[in-house]
Amino acid sequence: MKKFVLLHGLGFWYNECFGPSLTKSIKDMGAEYKAAEFPLINSGKLSFDSWKKGMDNLVKDFKLDDNTVVIAHSLSTFFILKYLKLTNSTINTLITISGAKLDISSYTGQAENDILKVPGLIEFMNTQDEYNYVKQNVKNKIAIYSNGDQYFSIEMLQAYADALDAKKMFLKDRGHFGRTAANNGIPELNELVKNIIS
């Protein structure tokens, strides 16, 4: 049976957004999951290394393998690409939510939302080698995104999906799927999870 690894974003953990709805769907189907708790932006400890240590601890008893489905939101969509390549890991399915492709080679500090000015965030940005690794070594890739994302343009979100050759799942008017998704979760994601398990 598939097992799930849930990776949260920069500002809050899964239980503060669509996590409760998602984990209920996973548990109702009898599958196992682990949810990360990485240092957040307000912790003063945000770095790729701190997240890697957290991920290393998570997978000690919950190995990444051909039965693993990773669901990553926001910053974790950057992190997981770097982590998989760095550790030479493979998984069955990667589902990303609000993943964006940023061209750091030409970044001037004038991003439309200045997201890269967050201390430590530049460490998470992806290289083409990382996109290629995941594209070639992860069997199933699904990118969920929406218009009205307050951090990333629709072009950035689509470019991320294209770079991974991921199946695109565009959900209208959902923004960044943050705390506004806490009440109802993401029903389409829950259904996708049920289909993967069954």
HELIX and SHEET records of a PDB file:
HELIX    1   1 TYR A   14  GLU A   16  5                                   3    
HELIX    2   2 GLY A   19  ASP A   28  1                                  10    
HELIX    3   3 ILE A   41  SER A   43  5                                   3    
HELIX    4   4 PHE A   48  LYS A   60  1                                  13    
HELIX    5   5 LEU A   75  LEU A   86  1                                  12    
HELIX    6   6 ILE A  104  SER A  106  5                                   3    
HELIX    7   7 ILE A  115  LYS A  117  5                                   3    
HELIX    8   8 LEU A  121  PHE A  124  5                                   4    
HELIX    9   9 GLN A  128  ASN A  137  1                                  10    
HELIX   10  10 ILE A  154  LEU A  164  1                                  11    
HELIX   11  11 ARG A  179  ALA A  181  5                                   3    
HELIX   12  12 PRO A  187  ILE A  197  1                                  11    
SHEET    1   A 6 GLU A  32  ALA A  35  0                                        
SHEET    2   A 6 LYS A   3  LEU A   7  1                                        
SHEET    3   A 6 THR A  68  HIS A  73  1                                        
SHEET    4   A 6 THR A  93  ILE A  97  1                                        
SHEET    5   A 6 ASN A 140  TYR A 145  1                                        
SHEET    6   A 6 LYS A 167  PHE A 170  1                                        
END                                                                             
